[in-house]
Amino acid sequence: MTDRHLIISNNTELVRVAPERIVYLEADGNYTTLILTDGEKRVLTFNLGTFQSLIEAQLGNEACWFVRIGKSLIINRNYIYVINVANQQLTMSDTGFREKYKLRASQEALRELKKMLELTLKK
């Protein structure tokens, strides 16, 4: 990734974050929690669809590093560590993380993610 930043702004706050610092975004109704590589969590008053549009509009080609998983997650695929379809679990990790993030997703969503990554390996 480059030195670009994702800028998220509403009436009271502006958040400027480098895409590589984002591990994942998790929806909770009209709110989304942004999880960063240093463990910081920030709740923002946007739904996940709005974030998906912001990522695509602001990051251009780099938006491909972010993948929507079902209705409630957008993940940075650089940090995928383990996809366990049977247990419906996705583990996100990197050497710089203080902890591993274990996320729940449907078997179908995880199958699709696994297939997408396997196809990338064949190229």
Contacts in CASP RR format, 6 or more apart in sequence:
PFRMAT RR
TARGET T0000
AUTHOR 0000-0000-0000
METHOD contacts of the structure
MODEL  1
MTDRHLIISNNTELVRVAPERIVYLEADGNYTTLILTDGEKRVLTFNLGT
FQSLIEAQLGNEACWFVRIGKSLIINRNYIYVINVANQQLTMSDTGFREK
YKLRASQEALRELKKMLELTLKK
1 18 0 8 1.000
1 19 0 8 1.000
1 20 0 8 1.000
1 62 0 8 1.000
1 65 0 8 1.000
2 62 0 8 1.000
3 18 0 8 1.000
4 18 0 8 1.000
4 19 0 8 1.000
4 58 0 8 1.000
4 59 0 8 1.000
4 62 0 8 1.000
5 16 0 8 1.000
5 17 0 8 1.000
5 18 0 8 1.000
5 19 0 8 1.000
6 16 0 8 1.000
6 17 0 8 1.000
6 18 0 8 1.000
6 19 0 8 1.000
6 22 0 8 1.000
6 54 0 8 1.000
6 55 0 8 1.000
6 58 0 8 1.000
6 59 0 8 1.000
7 14 0 8 1.000
7 15 0 8 1.000
7 16 0 8 1.000
7 58 0 8 1.000
8 14 0 8 1.000
8 15 0 8 1.000
8 16 0 8 1.000
8 17 0 8 1.000
8 34 0 8 1.000
8 44 0 8 1.000
8 46 0 8 1.000
8 51 0 8 1.000
8 54 0 8 1.000
9 15 0 8 1.000
10 44 0 8 1.000
10 45 0 8 1.000
10 46 0 8 1.000
13 44 0 8 1.000
15 34 0 8 1.000
15 42 0 8 1.000
15 44 0 8 1.000
17 34 0 8 1.000
17 36 0 8 1.000
19 55 0 8 1.000
19 59 0 8 1.000
19 62 0 8 1.000
19 65 0 8 1.000
19 66 0 8 1.000
19 76 0 8 1.000
20 37 0 8 1.000
20 76 0 8 1.000
20 78 0 8 1.000
21 36 0 8 1.000
21 37 0 8 1.000
21 38 0 8 1.000
22 34 0 8 1.000
22 35 0 8 1.000
22 36 0 8 1.000
22 37 0 8 1.000
22 66 0 8 1.000
22 76 0 8 1.000
23 35 0 8 1.000
23 36 0 8 1.000
23 37 0 8 1.000
23 39 0 8 1.000
23 75 0 8 1.000
23 76 0 8 1.000
23 79 0 8 1.000
23 92 0 8 1.000
23 97 0 8 1.000
23 101 0 8 1.000
24 35 0 8 1.000
24 73 0 8 1.000
24 74 0 8 1.000
24 75 0 8 1.000
24 76 0 8 1.000
24 79 0 8 1.000
24 92 0 8 1.000
24 101 0 8 1.000
24 103 0 8 1.000
25 32 0 8 1.000
25 33 0 8 1.000
25 34 0 8 1.000
25 35 0 8 1.000
25 48 0 8 1.000
25 51 0 8 1.000
25 73 0 8 1.000
25 74 0 8 1.000
25 75 0 8 1.000
26 32 0 8 1.000
26 33 0 8 1.000
26 35 0 8 1.000
26 72 0 8 1.000
26 73 0 8 1.000
26 103 0 8 1.000
27 47 0 8 1.000
27 48 0 8 1.000
27 71 0 8 1.000
27 72 0 8 1.000
27 73 0 8 1.000
28 43 0 8 1.000
28 72 0 8 1.000
29 47 0 8 1.000
30 45 0 8 1.000
30 46 0 8 1.000
30 47 0 8 1.000
31 43 0 8 1.000
31 44 0 8 1.000
31 45 0 8 1.000
31 46 0 8 1.000
31 47 0 8 1.000
32 43 0 8 1.000
32 44 0 8 1.000
32 46 0 8 1.000
32 47 0 8 1.000
32 48 0 8 1.000
32 50 0 8 1.000
32 51 0 8 1.000
33 41 0 8 1.000
33 42 0 8 1.000
33 43 0 8 1.000
33 44 0 8 1.000
34 41 0 8 1.000
34 42 0 8 1.000
34 43 0 8 1.000
34 44 0 8 1.000
35 41 0 8 1.000
35 101 0 8 1.000
36 42 0 8 1.000
37 79 0 8 1.000
37 94 0 8 1.000
37 96 0 8 1.000
37 97 0 8 1.000
38 98 0 8 1.000
39 97 0 8 1.000
39 98 0 8 1.000
39 99 0 8 1.000
46 54 0 8 1.000
48 68 0 8 1.000
48 71 0 8 1.000
48 72 0 8 1.000
48 73 0 8 1.000
48 74 0 8 1.000
51 74 0 8 1.000
52 66 0 8 1.000
52 68 0 8 1.000
52 74 0 8 1.000
55 63 0 8 1.000
55 66 0 8 1.000
55 74 0 8 1.000
56 63 0 8 1.000
59 66 0 8 1.000
65 76 0 8 1.000
65 77 0 8 1.000
65 78 0 8 1.000
66 74 0 8 1.000
66 75 0 8 1.000
66 76 0 8 1.000
66 77 0 8 1.000
67 74 0 8 1.000
67 75 0 8 1.000
67 77 0 8 1.000
67 113 0 8 1.000
67 116 0 8 1.000
68 74 0 8 1.000
69 75 0 8 1.000
69 90 0 8 1.000
69 103 0 8 1.000
69 105 0 8 1.000
69 109 0 8 1.000
69 110 0 8 1.000
69 113 0 8 1.000
70 105 0 8 1.000
70 106 0 8 1.000
70 109 0 8 1.000
73 90 0 8 1.000
73 103 0 8 1.000
73 105 0 8 1.000
75 90 0 8 1.000
75 92 0 8 1.000
75 103 0 8 1.000
76 92 0 8 1.000
77 117 0 8 1.000
78 94 0 8 1.000
79 92 0 8 1.000
79 93 0 8 1.000
79 94 0 8 1.000
79 97 0 8 1.000
79 101 0 8 1.000
80 90 0 8 1.000
80 91 0 8 1.000
80 92 0 8 1.000
80 113 0 8 1.000
80 117 0 8 1.000
81 91 0 8 1.000
81 92 0 8 1.000
81 93 0 8 1.000
81 94 0 8 1.000
81 100 0 8 1.000
82 89 0 8 1.000
82 90 0 8 1.000
82 91 0 8 1.000
83 90 0 8 1.000
83 91 0 8 1.000
83 110 0 8 1.000
83 113 0 8 1.000
83 114 0 8 1.000
83 117 0 8 1.000
84 90 0 8 1.000
84 91 0 8 1.000
84 110 0 8 1.000
85 107 0 8 1.000
85 110 0 8 1.000
85 111 0 8 1.000
85 114 0 8 1.000
86 107 0 8 1.000
88 104 0 8 1.000
88 105 0 8 1.000
88 106 0 8 1.000
88 107 0 8 1.000
88 110 0 8 1.000
89 102 0 8 1.000
89 103 0 8 1.000
89 104 0 8 1.000
89 105 0 8 1.000
89 110 0 8 1.000
90 102 0 8 1.000
90 103 0 8 1.000
90 104 0 8 1.000
90 105 0 8 1.000
90 110 0 8 1.000
90 113 0 8 1.000
91 100 0 8 1.000
91 101 0 8 1.000
91 102 0 8 1.000
91 103 0 8 1.000
92 100 0 8 1.000
92 101 0 8 1.000
92 102 0 8 1.000
92 103 0 8 1.000
93 100 0 8 1.000
93 101 0 8 1.000
105 113 0 8 1.000
END
